[in-house]
Amino acid sequence: MLVVAAPAAPSDVDTAKAKAAFQSAQQLYKQARYLDAVEKFEEAYRLKPHPSIFFNIGRCYEQLGEITRALRSYRDYLKALPDAKDKDTVAEAILNLERRMKETGLQQAA
């Protein structure tokens, strides 16, 4: 019989590192360094997963004009947090991005 251990809960050190990475990502976003911000948001997520990070990554990709990636991130956010307080705003952003894709003739991946 194979026993698979559950992933370890983030330690206090991981939580502190995740918080630092998240704050760094926010600063990079404010500096319009969106690709660098994505890397830091992803680092924060690896250290301490939280669905709101998907939203932030989506914002970065939207700023970069990476519509498909932005859509995926926003959808992951709503899938992980279906009752998010800003779900209507995010759903509107998804519709706008889908509209932009259609106008440019891009095909949407499922």
Helices and strands as residue ranges (DSSP letters): H 12-30, H 34-47, H 52-64, H 67-80, H 87-104
